[in-house]
Each structure stands twice: as C-alpha cells, then as structure tokens.
Amino acid sequence: MQDRYSAHRNIQTANFVCNAPLAKFVSLVGDFNRWDETAHPMKKTPSGSWILSIQLRHGHHRYAFMVDGTLTLDPMAMGITKDDRDRRVSLMALS
C-alpha cells in the first residue's frame, strides 16, 4: 500500500512558456500526455508567447513544444534528455 503522504502523490502546477510569435499552433507534448500534440494546446498571448499551466505529479518529466508540427526544445528547461524514440527533448523536475 502506497503511503498517502508520499511525495509521488503530490501534484503541482507547472507553467510553460514558448516564445514563437510567428507560429500558428503550439502545443505541449510529453511523457505526461503520451506525446499527444492535441492533448495540451497552448494559448497565444498578445506578446506572441504561448502559455499553458497544467497539473503534474512530483518527479522528472520529459517534454517539448510542438510548434507548427515541429518538435522544439524549451530553452528554459532544467536539462535535455531523450524520449523513447531517441529524440532530444526537454527535462524538468518537480519537487
């Protein structure tokens, strides 16, 4: 039985920002949504940045931005790693 106070049960809000002022569509993809580019569409701000806040569990998450169909790394990420298809993706840790 998992401890009900375990850190693995903690959920936090994670904020994502993608600077792509010329993009027509940007979404967040990652291991938390099975790399589904339709699962987390981002909202364009008047400044041209795209934003999204989602709830994620404690731990490490691999992710990237899908900018008009092109997988794009987050320059503000904590690191870079590879996904299950050996593509370079961004890495974040939530504690």
C-alpha positions in Angstrom: 0.0 0.0 0.0 1.4 3.4 -1.0 1.8 5.9 1.8 -1.0 8.5 1.4 1.6 11.3 2.2 4.1 10.0 -0.3 5.8 12.6 -2.5 4.7 10.6 -5.5 1.1 11.7 -4.8 2.0 15.4 -4.7 0.6 17.4 -7.6 1.8 20.9 -8.6 1.0 23.5 -11.2 3.7 23.6 -13.9 3.8 26.7 -16.1 5.1 26.6 -19.6 6.0 29.5 -22.0 7.1 29.1 -25.6 8.3 32.1 -27.5 7.0 31.5 -31.0 5.4 34.8 -32.2 5.0 33.6 -35.9 3.6 30.2 -35.0 0.0 29.3 -36.0 -0.3 26.4 -33.4 1.7 25.4 -30.4 1.1 22.6 -28.0 2.9 20.9 -25.1 3.8 17.3 -25.5 5.5 15.0 -23.0 5.6 11.7 -21.2 2.6 13.0 -19.1 0.3 13.0 -22.2 1.9 10.3 -24.3 3.4 12.9 -26.7 -0.1 13.7 -28.0 0.1 17.1 -29.7 -3.7 17.5 -29.4 -3.8 17.0 -25.6 -2.4 20.3 -24.4 -2.8 23.2 -26.9 -1.2 26.4 -25.7 -2.8 29.9 -25.7 -1.1 32.7 -27.6 -0.6 35.9 -25.7 -0.7 39.4 -27.3 3.2 39.5 -27.0 3.4 36.4 -29.2 4.4 34.0 -26.5 2.3 30.8 -26.0 1.4 29.8 -22.4 -0.1 26.9 -20.6 -0.4 25.8 -16.9 -1.0 22.1 -16.1 -1.1 19.9 -13.1 1.8 17.4 -12.9 2.9 14.9 -10.3 6.2 15.2 -8.3 9.2 13.8 -10.2 11.0 14.2 -13.5 9.1 14.9 -16.8 10.3 14.8 -20.4 8.6 17.3 -22.6 8.8 19.6 -25.6 6.8 22.2 -27.5 5.2 21.2 -30.8 5.4 24.4 -32.9 3.5 24.1 -36.2 4.3 20.4 -36.2 8.0 20.7 -35.3 9.3 19.3 -32.0 11.0 22.2 -30.2 13.2 22.2 -27.1 12.4 24.6 -24.2 15.4 27.0 -23.8 14.3 27.5 -20.1 14.3 23.7 -19.3 16.4 22.3 -16.5 18.1 19.9 -18.9 17.9 17.9 -22.1 17.4 14.2 -22.4 16.0 11.8 -25.0 12.5 10.4 -25.3 11.5 6.8 -26.1 12.0 7.5 -29.8 15.6 8.8 -29.2 14.6 12.4 -29.9 16.2 15.3 -27.9 13.6 16.7 -25.5 13.5 19.0 -22.5 13.6 17.8 -18.9 12.0 19.3 -15.8 11.9 18.2 -12.2 9.1 18.9 -9.8 9.5 18.5 -6.0 
